[in-house]
């Protein structure tokens, strides 16, 4: 029954779609950006994305199921913050991700783009809380400022174009 549950849950997650990535480096990223630890390593995401890693000893762990439901329901907030979700529910496989972060049972880990650990939580966390922890990072604050400045320049340029015509 457990393998059937894991398959059904994986199928549900993969059936969800989000807008595709716009940068070339993200073209290979699936929609939604949820990968297994067997598919990737933390080094693959240095300076590209913020890994949000969800560990469990079994895909039927109620904490894992709850965490994944929370993530899938608000994936847009994580995509906006350049996050990629990595799951690992097989301790016997000893993935590179599991060896690097050394979880015990269920664990949620959020990493910065530089690979440093931002938070470790032994219980499910709402995406709102995950987003807030990401938003406090200096690099994220700089990204928001840069995006705001670009929008201001674009608005100013459009206003200038209209007045000169």
Secondary structure, DSSP 8 states (H G I E B T S, - for coil): -HHHHHHHHHHHHHH-------SGGGTTS-SS-EEETTT--GGGGTTT-EEEEEE-SSTT-HHHHHHHHHHHHTHHHHHHTTEEEEEE--GGG--HHHHHH---SSEEEEE-TTS-EEEEESS---HHHHHHHHHTSHHHHHHHHHHHHHHHHHHHHHHHHHHH-
